[in-house]
Amino acid sequence: MHWADVIAERLAAQGDSHVVATGITPSGPIHVGNMREVLTADLVVRACERIGVDAELIYIADTADPLRKVYPFLNEQEYGQHVGKALATLPSPDGDGSYPDYFLTPFFSALDDLGVEYRVVDVHAAYLEGKYTESVKTAIDNRVKIRDIISEVSQRPLEDDWFPYKPTDDEGKMHGIKVTNCDWPWVEWVSEDGRTGRTNIEKGGGKLPWRLDWAARWDWLDITFEAYGKDHSAAGGSWDTGQHLAPIFGSDPPMGMMYEWIYLKGKGAMASSKGNTVSGKELLDIVPPEIMRYLITRVKPSKHIDFDPGEGLISLADEYERLEQRYHTKLSEIVHKNLGESSRKEQQLIDEARKFELAQGIRSGTVYDSSLGISFSHLSTLCQIKSRNEDLLASLAVTHGVDVNHPDKRLIDRVKRMRNWVDSEWFPNDARIQLADSINSADFTSNELEFLHIFSQMLANSEWVEDSLLATIREAISNSTLEPRQAFTTLYQALLKRDRGPKLAALLVELGEDNVRSLLDQLN
């Protein structure tokens, strides 16, 4: 049984309506690693819907959080003056709009492409609108109790004068501000440089510290499920603390589930602050949404994901294509059963089917009754040797029975994204088809050199089209002493410096007559 269905059954046992929360501080590019949390929540919502349980996904944008430092992707001179201010109050890096919108807009666009349905909760706006007011008052009234809970649970003693609210100063900054007195709704404070002032909490001048903010929103948003990163899961961490704080704010803590990181191959865990990312928008430019969703559906949240946007992504896409074929030929008729109603083998098949179903952009099932049957590895080759879609479709008509006049929309979409992929920095070099810069006679035997000379001479009388070039290759082989396999290997080594490659005639057309002739002329 798929893990999302297990969670849905547990939620169903607690009630027939649920609010599933996810979110992030939009301090930088929102990457594929962040997308795991959102898609994890989306899968739970969809699993609830499948069994008739009402569920809503809310995306909480922590725009009230302060800019903690000037990140590598920001201008030091411009943003140095803004450190400590709420993100919602900062200018966009491109000068158009707000700072959070600069990062959230492409992210939300990616969520729309992925078929995620969500309601956005803007935290800064929520403070201004008074949504947190009662929670803040509760925190202040219970500050000694809360201080003791945090100190005990986190094993990190707080000072006696610790205050459960971070006000902004007259410059809008929260860093280095210490509360000296509270006369609701006003707090008095002193800054690190000795300035003093007053802030009206009811006007949204500041925010609760993270551990309190998290527990407070569980209450006023009626959250019943939330996935959280492993950085929050340690004993005494923010999730652990939240379990003790939630009742103070008037609610039980939601059901939770820890998820592991997504690691970018060769660079470690993705982190916007380090520039170690692939954004959701970047990934969707090169692969279809269902592949991105499958990256998440195929792995239990408790297991980390090694993400390779090169060769690993081709392997992942081909794995998805095989699953799609299997789904349409065998798994689509699988009857979904609860854990206690099915055998282990049945549950394995159900899990396999659900990995595919939950990877789809639509809310349930799939609109197709068959797979394309074209591997991504094959498509990546075709996109490199067939620069025109007409020629690419003609080739697939021969090999895969594609209707060139009415091609599947999925195919056209995948070709578009594949061409983007081939042109990107992420496309693996081992899969990239590129004409050799030079050719050295010393790399070949006398018989191989003789064959290359024969082939080069015959090319002079060949039209630069596939049929003619294929005939030339065959004739050159017949006039040489090489076996066909050795002859083809020799040509691949001469042209690409590898032992094999795509169909030679089509490859020659795409490499270009002048380029190929210039390379072979180096043998003279």
C-alpha positions, 0 to 999 in steps of 0.5 A, a space after each residue: 500500500 502506498 504511504 500516502 494511502 496509509 496516512 489517508 486511512 489514519 486521518 480518516 479514522 480521526 475525522 472526515 475533514 482535514 487541513 493539510 499544511 505545507 510552506 516555506 520562507 521565500 528567502 531565495 529560489 524555491 528548489 526541487 528539495 522544497 518541492 518534496 514537502 509540497 508534493 508530499 502534502 499534495 499526495 496525502 490530499 489526493 489519497 484522502 480524496 480517493 477514500 471520500 475524505 475532504 481535505 484542503 492543501 494550504 501553502 503557508 508563505 512565511 513572508 513575515 520572517 526576516 532576511 537573515 543575511 545577504 545571500 550569494 545571489 543578492 547584491 551586498 550593497 543593496 540588501 545589506 541595509 535590509 537584513 533583519 526586515 520582514 521579507 514582505 517589506 523588501 524590494 524584489 531583486 529585479 526591482 519589480 514587485 516584492 521580494 517574496 513574489 520574485 521567488 513565489 511566482 515561478 514556484 506557484 507556476 510550477 505547482 500549477 503545472 504539477 496539478 497541485 491545488 492549494 490555498 495560499 496563506 501569507 503570514 505577514 498579511 495574516 499578522 497585519 490582519 490580526 489573524 495571530 493577535 489572539 495567539 500572540 496575547 496567549 503567548 505573552 500571558 503564558 510566557 513563563 510557562 512557554 519559556 520553561 517548556 522550551 527550555 526543558 524540551 530543547 535542553 536550551 535554557 532561555 533567559 529569565 527576561 525572554 519574551 515570546 514576541 519579536 517586535 520590529 523597530 522604527 526601521 522595520 528590523 527585528 534583529 537585535 531588538 530586546 523587549 523591556 516592557 509590555 502594556 498590551 498591545 504595546 511593547 517597549 524595546 531597546 536596540 543593540 545600538 541603544 535606541 528605544 521605542 514602542 511597537 503596536 502588536 495589533 498593527 502587526 509590527 513583528 512576529 512570534 518566534 518560529 517555534 511559537 508561530 508554528 504551534 499558533 498557526 496549527 490552531 487558527 488554521 485548524 491544521 490536522 496534518 503537516 509534513 516537516 523536514 528532518 531538521 525539525 525532527 530531532 529530539 528537542 527540535 521545533 516539532 517536538 517543542 510544538 507538541 507541548 506548545 499546541 495545547 496552550 494555543 487551544 488545539 491538539 498538534 496535527 499528525 506529522 510526518 518527517 521527510 528526508 532531503 533531496 541531495 543534488 548529485 555531487 553537491 549535497 543537500 539542496 539549499 538556496 542559501 548556498 546556491 546549491 539548487 535546481 528550481 522546480 521551474 528549471 526541472 519542468 522546463 526539461 521534463 514533463 510534470 509527471 516525471 517530477 511527481 514520480 520523483 516523489 511518489 516512488 520513494 517513502 518520505 523517510 528515505 532521502 533522494 539522490 537527484 541527478 539532473 543528468 544521467 540519473 534523470 534519464 534513468 528515472 524517466 525511462 523507469 517511469 515509462 516502463 511503469 506506465 506501460 505496466 500500468 496500462 497492461 496490468 496494474 490499471 485493473 488492480 482493486 484498491 484494498 485496505 491493509 487488512 483486506 489484502 495479501 502482501 503481494 496484492 499490496 505490492 501491486 497496489 503500491 506500484 499502481 498508486 506510484 503511477 496514479 499519484 504521479 499524474 497531473 490530474 486529480 485521479 487516474 489518467 486520461 490515457 489508456 496506453 503509454 507512448 512506448 518511447 524511452 527518454 534515452 531514445 528520444 534524447 538521441 533523436 532530438 540531437 540528430 533530428 533538428 526538425 520535428 518533422 524528421 523526428 516524427 518520420 523516424 518514430 513513424 518507422 520505429 514506433 508507429 507514430 502518426 505523423 499527421 496526428 502525433 500524441 500531445 504527450 510526445 510533442 510536449 516531451 520533445 519540446 522539453 527534451 530539446 531544452 534539456 539537451 541545450 541545458 547544462 544538466 544534460 549528461 556529457 556521456 549522452 551528448 552527441 558532438 563531432 570530434 574536434 580532431 582525428 588522429 591516424 595513429 588511433 587506427 589500424 591500417 585496415 581501419 585507415 583504409 576503410 576511412 579513406 574509402 568512405 571519405 572518397 565515396 562521400 564526394 559522390 553522395 547526396 547528403 541525405 539519409 538514404 544516399 549516405 546509408 548506401 555509401 556506408 554499405 558500399 564502403 564496407 563492402 569495398 574494405 576488409 573490415 567486418 560490418 561491426 568493426 567498420 561501424 565502430 571505426 566510424 563512431 570512433 572517428 566521428 564521436 570518439 566512442 564505440 557506438 552511437 545513433 544511426 550513422 546516416 541520420 547522425 551524418 546529416 545532423 553533423 553537417 556535410 562541411 563539418 564531417 568532410 573537414 574532420 575526415 580530411 585530417 586523415 590525408 
